[in-house]
Amino acid sequence: MNAERYLTARARLIEHALRRYVPPQRKHPRKLSEAMRYSLFSGGKRIRPILLLAAAEAVGGERAAAMPFACAVEMIHTYSLIHDDLPAMDDDVLRRGRPTNHLVFGDGIAILAGDALLTDAFHIMAAELAHRTRGGRAAAALKEIAEAAGSAGMVGGQAADLEAEGAEPNLPVVEYIHVRKTGALLVACIRAGAILGSARPNALRQLTRFGEFFGLAFQVADDILDAEAGVAVTGKTPGRDRARRKLTFPAVLGLPAAKERARGLLANALAALDPLKAPAEPLRAIARYVVARGCDGRPA
């Protein structure tokens, strides 16, 4: 299958659904709703919600039942980007080719826009739990996402990333950071989608294994892009990781070895999907696309 066409079509579906969940642009306080929408609808490939939907469908689940959770994880991801770009964090000026949220709306509104997106995401998932006659799967999916977004996952990884700036290259520390900062939410999307799709235990295990390898491969590829690609590809200021002396896979391994590591992780991720056969093909295509974009500088 063509990964780019698949991602584009699914991104359109997700953006249409997202518009039902965020405040209208003119809603008071207007500046807050504008800031939320500015980052949420600034582009991006919507990889995380697409993974959630693809995992649900891979085990025979319905896309409509998983869509609210897909929208919620995209809102959580967007909040994390707004906060990561703040002067107190990574102090970035570009995101997806546009000025970062705090440069447009100010630090205070940017913080509040992130807070609102995070809180509204959990409202969406809680509402689904409240409205479902049998809410066990919804509750389990919510738990997966909450754990991955908090101190044991994304937030903890970001804290470790800040603490490690300027440290000597250290592969175990890099892996610790990225498994949490990036990988945890990716794994949670896949597991939540599978749970919502009523995955059998064996299928859930295989999808979890895929997610763990893919999550790390995703970050290795992203690190490579930061080191090699220009703003036209990444939408971000190039070389920021190196300038801030962040611990990344290229910084620890060098670029050739980092690319080899990404390809090896991809091979392991794809092998984990073998038992799921054709229904998991979208997940395979996404994984190949992400790694090829980082390692080859172009989509697969």
C-alpha positions as CSV (number, residue, x, y, z in Angstrom):
1,M,0.0,0.0,0.0
2,N,1.0,3.6,-0.5
3,A,1.8,5.0,3.0
4,E,1.6,8.7,2.1
5,R,-1.9,8.3,0.5
6,Y,-3.1,6.3,3.5
7,L,-1.7,8.8,6.0
8,T,-3.2,11.8,4.1
9,A,-6.6,10.2,3.9
10,R,-6.7,9.2,7.5
11,A,-5.4,12.6,8.6
12,R,-8.4,14.2,6.9
13,L,-10.8,12.0,8.8
14,I,-9.1,12.8,12.1
15,E,-9.0,16.6,11.4
16,H,-12.8,16.5,10.6
17,A,-13.4,14.7,13.9
18,L,-11.2,17.0,15.9
19,R,-13.2,20.0,14.9
20,R,-16.1,18.6,16.9
21,Y,-14.0,18.6,20.1
22,V,-12.3,22.0,20.2
23,P,-13.8,25.3,21.0
24,P,-14.9,27.4,18.0
25,Q,-12.4,30.1,17.0
26,R,-14.7,32.9,18.2
27,K,-15.6,31.3,21.6
28,H,-14.7,33.3,24.7
29,P,-11.9,33.5,25.8
30,R,-11.2,34.0,22.1
31,K,-7.4,34.2,22.4
32,L,-7.3,30.8,24.2
33,S,-9.4,29.1,21.5
34,E,-7.3,30.6,18.8
35,A,-4.1,29.4,20.4
36,M,-5.5,25.9,20.8
37,R,-6.6,25.7,17.2
38,Y,-3.4,27.3,15.9
39,S,-1.3,24.4,17.1
40,L,-3.9,21.6,16.7
41,F,-4.6,22.5,13.0
42,S,-1.1,23.5,12.0
43,G,-0.4,20.4,9.9
44,G,1.5,17.3,10.9
45,K,0.9,13.7,9.8
46,R,-1.3,12.7,12.7
47,I,0.8,9.6,13.2
48,R,-0.4,8.8,16.8
49,P,-4.1,8.9,16.1
50,I,-3.7,7.0,12.9
51,L,-1.7,4.3,14.7
52,L,-4.6,4.0,17.2
53,L,-7.2,3.6,14.5
54,A,-5.0,1.2,12.5
55,A,-4.4,-1.0,15.6
56,A,-8.1,-1.2,16.3
57,E,-8.9,-2.1,12.7
58,A,-6.0,-4.7,12.6
59,V,-7.9,-6.8,15.2
60,G,-11.3,-6.3,13.7
61,G,-12.5,-3.2,15.6
62,E,-14.6,-0.3,14.3
63,R,-13.0,3.0,13.4
64,A,-15.9,5.0,14.8
65,A,-15.6,3.5,18.3
66,A,-11.9,4.3,18.4
67,M,-12.0,7.8,16.9
68,P,-12.7,9.8,20.1
69,F,-9.6,8.3,21.7
70,A,-7.6,9.0,18.5
71,C,-8.6,12.7,18.7
72,A,-7.7,12.7,22.4
73,V,-4.2,11.4,21.8
74,E,-3.6,14.0,19.1
75,M,-4.7,16.8,21.5
76,I,-2.3,15.3,24.2
77,H,0.5,15.3,21.6
78,T,-0.2,18.9,20.6
79,Y,-0.2,20.1,24.2
80,S,3.2,18.4,24.6
81,L,4.6,20.2,21.6
82,I,3.4,23.6,22.8
83,H,5.0,23.1,26.2
84,D,8.2,21.6,24.8
85,D,8.7,24.7,22.6
86,L,8.5,27.2,25.5
87,P,11.6,29.2,26.5
88,A,11.8,27.3,29.8
89,M,11.9,24.0,27.9
90,D,13.5,23.6,24.4
91,D,13.0,27.3,23.5
92,D,12.1,26.6,19.8
93,V,10.9,29.3,17.4
94,L,9.5,27.0,14.6
95,R,7.1,24.1,14.6
96,R,5.7,22.6,11.5
97,G,7.1,25.5,9.5
98,R,5.3,28.2,11.5
99,P,6.3,30.3,14.5
100,T,5.8,28.4,17.7
101,N,2.7,29.0,19.8
102,H,4.3,31.2,22.5
103,L,5.8,33.5,19.9
104,V,2.4,34.2,18.4
105,F,0.2,34.3,21.6
106,G,2.7,34.8,24.4
107,D,4.0,32.4,27.0
108,G,1.0,32.6,29.3
109,I,-1.6,31.8,26.7
110,A,0.6,29.1,25.2
111,I,0.8,27.4,28.6
112,L,-2.9,27.6,29.0
113,A,-3.6,26.4,25.5
114,G,-1.5,23.3,26.3
115,D,-3.3,22.8,29.6
116,A,-6.7,23.1,27.9
117,L,-5.8,20.6,25.2
118,L,-4.6,18.1,27.8
119,T,-7.6,18.5,30.0
120,D,-10.1,18.4,27.2
121,A,-8.5,15.3,25.9
122,F,-9.3,13.5,29.1
123,H,-12.8,14.9,29.1
124,I,-13.4,13.3,25.7
125,M,-12.2,9.9,26.9
126,A,-14.1,10.2,30.2
127,A,-17.3,11.1,28.3
128,E,-16.9,8.0,26.2
129,L,-16.5,5.9,29.3
130,A,-19.6,7.4,30.8
131,H,-21.7,6.9,27.7
132,R,-20.8,3.3,27.0
133,T,-23.0,0.6,28.4
134,R,-20.0,-1.7,28.9
135,G,-17.1,0.7,29.6
136,G,-14.4,-1.8,30.5
137,R,-12.5,-1.4,27.2
138,A,-12.8,2.4,27.2
139,A,-11.5,2.5,30.8
140,A,-8.6,0.3,29.9
141,A,-7.7,2.5,26.9
142,L,-8.0,5.6,29.0
143,K,-5.6,4.1,31.6
144,E,-3.0,3.2,28.9
145,I,-3.0,6.7,27.6
146,A,-2.9,8.4,31.0
147,E,0.0,6.3,32.1
148,A,1.9,7.0,28.9
149,A,1.3,10.8,29.1
150,G,2.3,11.2,32.8
151,S,5.4,11.0,34.9
152,A,6.0,7.3,34.0
153,G,6.0,8.2,30.3
154,M,6.1,11.4,28.3
155,V,6.4,13.9,31.1
156,G,9.0,11.9,32.9
157,G,11.0,11.5,29.6
158,Q,10.9,15.2,29.0
159,A,12.2,15.9,32.5
160,A,15.0,13.4,32.0
161,D,15.8,15.0,28.6
162,L,16.2,18.4,30.3
163,E,18.4,17.0,33.0
164,A,20.6,15.3,30.5
165,E,21.4,18.3,28.4
166,G,25.2,18.7,28.1
167,A,25.9,15.3,29.6
168,E,28.4,12.9,28.1
169,P,27.1,10.6,25.4
170,N,25.5,7.6,27.0
171,L,23.4,5.1,25.1
172,P,21.4,3.7,28.1
173,V,20.4,7.2,29.1
174,V,19.4,8.1,25.6
175,E,17.2,5.0,25.4
176,Y,15.7,5.7,28.8
177,I,14.7,9.2,27.7
178,H,13.3,8.3,24.3
179,V,11.4,5.2,25.5
180,R,9.5,7.5,27.8
181,K,9.4,10.9,26.0
182,T,8.4,9.5,22.6
183,G,7.9,5.8,22.7
184,A,5.4,5.5,25.6
185,L,2.6,7.5,23.9
186,L,3.2,5.6,20.6
187,V,2.9,2.3,22.4
188,A,-0.2,3.5,24.3
189,C,-1.9,4.5,21.0
190,I,-1.3,1.0,19.6
191,R,-2.4,-0.8,22.8
192,A,-5.4,1.5,23.3
193,G,-6.5,0.9,19.7
194,A,-6.1,-2.9,20.1
195,I,-8.0,-2.8,23.4
196,L,-10.8,-0.8,21.9
197,G,-10.9,-3.3,19.0
198,S,-11.3,-6.2,21.5
199,A,-7.9,-7.7,20.6
200,R,-7.3,-11.2,21.8
201,P,-4.3,-11.6,24.3
202,N,-1.9,-12.9,21.7
203,A,-2.7,-10.1,19.2
204,L,-2.3,-7.5,22.0
205,R,1.1,-8.9,22.9
206,Q,2.2,-8.8,19.2
207,L,1.0,-5.3,18.8
208,T,2.7,-4.2,22.0
209,R,5.9,-5.7,20.8
210,F,5.5,-3.9,17.5
211,G,4.9,-0.6,19.3
212,E,8.0,-0.9,21.5
213,F,10.3,-1.5,18.5
214,F,8.5,1.1,16.4
215,G,8.5,3.7,19.1
216,L,12.2,3.6,19.5
217,A,12.8,3.5,15.7
218,F,10.5,6.6,15.3
219,Q,12.7,8.6,17.7
220,V,16.0,7.4,16.1
221,A,14.6,8.5,12.7
222,D,13.5,11.8,14.2
223,D,17.0,12.4,15.7
224,I,18.6,11.7,12.3
225,L,16.2,14.2,10.6
226,D,17.2,16.9,13.1
227,A,20.8,16.3,12.4
228,E,20.6,16.1,8.6
229,A,17.4,17.6,7.2
230,G,16.4,21.2,6.6
231,V,13.4,23.1,7.8
232,A,11.5,22.2,4.5
233,V,11.5,18.6,5.7
234,T,11.1,18.9,9.4
235,G,9.3,22.2,9.8
236,K,11.7,22.9,12.7
237,T,14.9,24.8,13.1
238,P,17.6,22.4,12.0
239,G,20.4,21.3,14.3
240,R,18.6,22.3,17.5
241,D,19.5,19.0,19.3
242,R,23.2,19.6,18.6
243,A,23.1,23.3,19.6
244,R,21.5,22.4,22.9
245,R,23.8,19.5,23.4
246,K,21.0,17.0,23.8
247,L,21.5,13.3,24.1
248,T,20.4,11.8,20.8
249,F,21.2,8.6,19.0
250,P,23.4,10.3,16.4
251,A,25.3,12.1,19.2
252,V,26.0,8.8,20.9
253,L,26.3,6.4,17.9
254,G,27.1,8.6,15.0
255,L,24.9,9.0,12.0
256,P,25.7,5.7,10.1
257,A,25.3,3.6,13.2
258,A,22.1,5.4,14.1
259,K,20.6,4.7,10.7
260,E,21.6,1.1,11.0
261,R,19.9,1.0,14.5
262,A,16.7,2.4,13.0
263,R,16.6,-0.2,10.3
264,G,17.2,-3.0,12.8
265,L,14.4,-1.8,15.0
266,L,12.1,-1.6,12.0
267,A,12.9,-5.2,11.1
268,N,12.0,-6.3,14.6
269,A,8.8,-4.2,14.5
270,L,7.7,-5.8,11.2
271,A,8.5,-9.3,12.4
272,A,6.2,-8.7,15.4
273,L,3.3,-8.2,13.1
274,D,3.8,-11.4,11.1
275,P,1.0,-13.3,12.9
276,L,-1.5,-10.5,12.2
277,K,-1.1,-10.9,8.4
278,A,-3.0,-8.6,6.0
279,P,-5.1,-6.6,8.5
280,A,-1.8,-5.1,10.0
281,E,-0.5,-3.9,6.6
282,P,-1.3,-0.2,7.4
283,L,0.9,-0.5,10.5
284,R,3.7,-2.0,8.4
285,A,3.4,0.8,5.9
286,I,3.6,3.5,8.5
287,A,6.6,2.0,10.2
288,R,8.5,1.7,6.8
289,Y,7.5,5.3,5.9
290,V,8.8,6.7,9.2
291,V,12.2,5.0,9.1
292,A,12.7,5.6,5.4
293,R,12.0,9.3,5.9
294,G,14.7,9.5,8.6
295,C,17.3,7.2,7.1
296,D,16.9,8.1,3.5
297,G,15.7,11.7,3.7
298,R,12.5,10.8,1.8
299,P,9.3,8.9,2.2
300,A,9.2,5.2,1.5
